Amino acid sequence: MQTNEQLNMVILDDYHDFFNKMEIDKSLPSFITLTIFNQHISNEQELIKKLYDYQIIVGIRERTAFTKTVLDGLPNLKLLITTGARNASFDLDAATKNNIIVSGTQGAGEGPVDLTWGLIISLMRGIHTEDRLARQGQWGTIVGPALTGKTLGLLGLGHIGQLVAQVGIAFGMNVIAWSENLTAQVAKQHGAKYVNKETLFTDSDVLSVQLKLSDRTRGIIGEKELSLMKSSSYIVNTSRGPIIDEKALINALNTMKIAGAAIDTFDIEPLPNDHPLFSTPNTIITPHIGYVTKEAYEMYTEGIIENVLAFLNHNPKRVLNPTALKNYFS
């Protein structure tokens, strides 16, 4: 690719209209025409039609999936960028077969910790509800449980789970954890007690999901697991929606088998307006904002620009499908 030929570049799903600064500060070469889509495109054929003429495409995390069907339909695409270091919704094999370089960016990855605790506290103390009712003239309606002395259960104790555990300990909570690969020694190192899977669900006053989505973790919380939880317990998911069986969760909330849930990630995003989760009792819905912080987005911006310039200079950075480099350099 000649670096002086006119190129079309698009950034998808910029719900917050954050990346328009690239157009303002002229960070990209003048021969690149940048377009920003603020609205999500869910239909694959419509997506292909909209993106057909673009050589460079940027996806914001997993908001838009680049499946084999989509990638096969984009013969002009040369560089596909994802914000963040990985993207489970990008078909890297299909990208490689279509001679498309896929690059990731750096990012500030601790945002989900802040959101997790904001959701836990609001859910248990009813902050979101009290705010709404106070504006309607109802002054003081909820007597919520304190965090001190309660049991925080962590489904997963990786980097984010460890940070969530630290905050729970600071609040005086008893922290327990389980995942398939977790050991008692590792749990102890991070101030948590290792328990078996059943105990995690039966003993948790608050269960926080901190697992990565994989074939092994998809649907790991189902009807059986939810039935083990106390009627006074809460569940928070800032990880990935499909880890919890959505229908089972909706049923547990509607029948008050659990006290409430705060959910940031979903099977389908954006969540349709008529989705039943919007009408379940004591449920907080946030639009997958765990990673959406000013610091993370600024790092994404830097990474996108770096990736484009490196690609144009025949030295692609942070390549997620290195096999594609063979054709790129041939």
C-alpha positions in Angstrom: 0.0 0.0 0.0 1.4 3.4 -1.0 1.3 5.8 2.0 0.2 8.7 -0.1 -2.9 7.1 -1.7 -6.2 8.3 -0.4 -7.5 6.0 2.3 -10.9 5.8 4.1 -11.0 5.1 7.8 -13.9 4.6 10.1 -14.4 4.3 13.9 -17.5 2.3 14.8 -19.9 2.6 17.8 -18.5 5.8 19.3 -21.5 6.2 21.5 -19.9 9.0 23.5 -18.6 10.9 20.5 -15.1 10.8 22.0 -12.9 10.1 19.0 -13.9 13.2 17.0 -10.8 14.8 18.5 -8.8 12.9 15.9 -10.5 15.0 13.2 -9.9 18.2 15.2 -6.2 17.8 16.1 -5.2 16.4 12.7 -3.4 13.4 14.3 -3.7 11.4 11.1 -2.1 12.0 7.7 -4.1 14.3 5.4 -4.6 11.5 2.9 -6.8 9.6 5.4 -10.5 10.5 5.4 -11.9 9.7 8.8 -15.6 8.9 9.4 -17.1 8.2 12.8 -20.3 6.2 13.3 -22.0 6.9 16.6 -24.9 4.4 16.2 -24.5 0.7 16.3 -25.2 -1.4 13.2 -26.4 -4.9 14.1 -27.3 -6.3 10.7 -24.3 -7.9 9.0 -25.4 -7.2 5.5 -26.0 -3.5 6.3 -22.7 -3.4 8.1 -20.9 -4.8 5.0 -22.6 -2.2 2.8 -21.7 0.6 5.1 -18.1 -0.5 5.4 -17.4 -1.7 1.9 -15.2 1.3 0.9 -13.1 1.5 4.0 -9.4 0.3 4.1 -9.0 1.0 7.9 -11.7 0.1 10.4 -11.6 0.6 14.2 -13.9 -1.4 16.5 -14.5 -0.3 20.1 -14.0 -3.5 22.0 -16.7 -6.1 21.2 -19.5 -3.7 20.3 -19.4 -4.8 16.6 -18.4 -8.4 15.8 -16.3 -9.0 12.8 -17.3 -12.5 11.7 -16.1 -14.5 8.8 -19.2 -13.3 6.9 -18.5 -9.7 7.5 -14.7 -10.0 6.8 -15.3 -11.9 3.6 -17.6 -9.1 2.4 -15.0 -6.4 2.9 -12.4 -6.8 0.1 -11.0 -3.3 0.6 -10.2 -3.7 4.3 -6.5 -3.8 5.0 -6.2 -2.8 8.7 -8.7 -3.8 11.4 -8.1 -2.2 14.9 -9.7 -3.2 18.2 -9.4 -1.0 21.3 -7.8 -3.2 23.9 -5.3 -6.0 23.7 -7.7 -8.7 22.5 -11.1 -9.1 21.0 -13.1 -12.3 21.2 -15.6 -11.1 18.6 -13.0 -10.7 15.8 -12.5 -13.8 13.7 -8.7 -13.7 13.4 -8.5 -16.7 11.1 -10.9 -15.1 8.6 -9.0 -11.8 8.8 -5.7 -13.7 8.1 -7.2 -15.5 5.1 -8.4 -12.1 3.8 -5.0 -10.6 4.2 -6.2 -8.2 6.9 -3.9 -7.1 9.6 -5.6 -7.0 13.1 -4.0 -4.7 15.7 -4.9 -4.0 19.3 -4.2 -1.1 21.5 -3.0 -0.4 25.1 -5.7 0.5 27.6 -6.3 1.3 31.3 -7.9 -1.9 32.5 -9.0 -1.2 36.0 -12.2 0.6 35.2 -14.4 -2.5 35.9 -13.2 -2.4 39.6 -14.7 1.0 40.1 -17.9 0.1 38.4 -18.3 -3.2 40.3 -18.2 -1.4 43.6 -20.4 1.4 42.5 -23.0 -1.2 41.5 -22.6 -3.2 44.7 -23.1 -0.3 46.9 -26.0 1.2 44.9 -27.7 -2.2 44.7 -27.4 -3.0 48.4 -28.2 0.5 49.8 -30.7 1.5 47.1 -28.9 4.7 46.1 -30.3 4.7 42.6 -33.8 4.1 43.9 -33.6 6.7 46.7 -32.4 9.3 44.2 -35.3 8.7 42.0 -37.9 8.6 44.8 -36.5 11.7 46.6 -37.0 13.7 43.4 -40.6 12.5 43.5 -41.1 13.7 47.0 -40.6 10.4 48.9 -38.0 11.0 51.5 -36.3 7.9 52.8 -37.7 4.5 51.7 -35.0 1.8 51.9 -33.2 0.2 54.8 -30.4 -1.6 53.1 -27.7 -4.0 54.5 -24.2 -2.8 55.5 -21.2 -4.3 53.7 -19.2 -4.9 56.9 -19.4 -8.6 58.0 -21.1 -9.7 54.8 -19.6 -12.3 52.5 -18.3 -11.3 49.1 -18.1 -14.1 46.7 -15.8 -13.8 43.6 -16.3 -16.0 40.6 -12.8 -15.6 39.3 -9.8 -14.2 41.0 -7.7 -12.8 38.2 -6.3 -9.2 38.0 -9.7 -7.5 38.3 -11.0 -10.0 40.8 -7.9 -9.4 43.0 -8.5 -5.7 43.0 -12.2 -6.2 43.8 -11.2 -8.4 46.7 -8.9 -5.7 48.1 -11.8 -3.3 48.3 -14.0 -5.9 49.9 -11.4 -6.5 52.6 -11.2 -2.8 53.2 -14.9 -2.7 53.8 -14.6 -5.5 56.4 -16.1 -8.2 54.2 -15.3 -11.9 54.3 -14.0 -12.7 50.8 -14.4 -16.2 49.2 -13.5 -17.2 45.7 -13.8 -20.0 43.2 -12.9 -20.8 39.6 -11.8 -23.9 37.9 -8.1 -23.1 38.0 -8.0 -21.3 41.3 -6.0 -22.8 44.2 -6.3 -22.2 47.9 -2.7 -20.9 48.0 -3.4 -18.2 45.3 -6.7 -17.2 47.0 -5.0 -16.8 50.3 -2.3 -14.6 48.7 -5.0 -12.2 47.8 -6.9 -12.2 51.1 -9.6 -14.6 49.9 -10.7 -18.0 51.1 -10.9 -20.7 48.4 -14.2 -22.6 48.4 -15.8 -25.1 46.1 -18.3 -23.9 43.5 -21.4 -24.8 45.5 -20.2 -23.0 48.6 -19.5 -19.9 46.6 -23.2 -19.6 45.6 -24.7 -20.7 49.0 -22.5 -18.5 51.2 -22.2 -15.3 49.1 -24.2 -12.2 50.2 -22.8 -10.5 47.1 -21.6 -12.6 44.2 -19.4 -10.7 41.7 -18.5 -12.2 38.3 -14.9 -11.6 37.3 -14.3 -14.4 34.8 -13.3 -14.1 31.2 -15.8 -15.5 28.7 -14.9 -18.8 27.1 -16.5 -22.0 26.0 -15.8 -23.3 29.5 -17.4 -20.3 31.3 -20.3 -19.6 29.0 -23.5 -20.3 31.0 -21.6 -21.3 34.1 -24.2 -19.6 36.2 -27.5 -21.2 35.4 -30.8 -22.1 37.2 -29.0 -24.6 39.5 -26.4 -22.1 40.7 -28.9 -19.3 41.2 -31.2 -21.7 43.2 -28.3 -22.2 45.6 -28.1 -18.5 46.5 -29.9 -16.9 49.5 -33.0 -14.9 48.9 -31.2 -12.0 50.5 -28.2 -12.2 48.2 -27.2 -10.1 45.2 -25.3 -10.8 41.9 -23.2 -8.3 40.0 -21.8 -9.0 36.5 -19.2 -6.5 35.0 -17.5 -9.3 33.1 -19.4 -10.8 30.1 -23.2 -11.3 29.8 -23.2 -14.9 28.5 -21.4 -16.2 31.6 -24.9 -16.0 33.3 -27.8 -17.8 31.7 -30.0 -14.8 31.0 -33.3 -16.5 31.2 -32.4 -18.2 34.5 -31.4 -14.8 35.9 -34.6 -13.1 34.8 -36.6 -15.9 36.4 -34.6 -15.7 39.6 -35.2 -11.9 39.8 -38.9 -12.1 38.9 -39.6 -14.8 41.5 -37.4 -13.1 44.1 -35.1 -16.1 44.5 -32.4 -13.5 44.9 -32.6 -10.0 46.2 -31.3 -8.2 43.2 -28.8 -7.9 40.4 -26.6 -5.3 38.7 -25.6 -6.1 35.2 -23.2 -4.2 32.9 -22.8 -6.8 30.1 -25.4 -8.7 28.1 -25.9 -11.4 25.5 -27.0 -8.8 22.9 -25.7 -5.2 23.0 -27.1 -2.7 22.9 -29.9 -4.2 24.9 -33.3 -3.9 23.1 -35.7 -1.4 24.7 -38.3 -4.1 25.3 -35.8 -6.5 27.0 -37.3 -8.2 30.1 -34.3 -7.2 32.2 -35.5 -3.7 32.1 -38.6 -4.7 34.0 -37.2 -7.1 36.6 -37.3 -6.0 40.2 -34.3 -4.4 42.0 -32.1 -4.6 38.9 -29.5 -2.0 37.9 -28.7 -1.9 34.2 -25.6 -0.1 32.9 -24.6 -0.1 29.1 -21.3 -2.0 29.3 -19.3 0.9 30.8 -16.9 -1.0 33.0 -14.0 -0.2 30.7 -15.3 3.2 29.7 -13.1 5.7 31.5 -11.5 8.9 30.3 -8.0 7.4 30.9 -8.8 4.2 28.9 -10.3 6.1 26.0 -7.3 8.4 25.8 -5.0 5.4 25.7 -7.2 3.9 23.0 -6.9 7.1 21.0 -3.1 7.0 21.2 -3.0 3.4 20.3 -5.3 3.8 17.2 -3.1 6.6 15.9 0.1 4.6 16.6 -1.3 1.5 14.8 -2.3 3.4 11.7 1.0 5.2 11.4 2.9 2.0 12.0 0.9 0.2 9.4 1.5 2.9 6.9 5.2 2.8 7.6 5.2 -1.0 6.9 5.8 -1.9 10.6 2.5 -2.9 12.1 2.3 -2.8 15.9 0.5 -5.0 18.4 -0.6 -7.5 15.7 -3.1 -10.0 16.9 -2.9 -12.3 13.8 0.9 -12.4 13.1 0.4 -15.0 10.4 -1.1 -12.2 8.2 2.3 -10.4 8.3 3.7 -13.0 5.8 1.4 -11.6 3.0 1.8 -8.1 4.2 5.6 -8.2 3.8 5.6 -10.3 0.7 
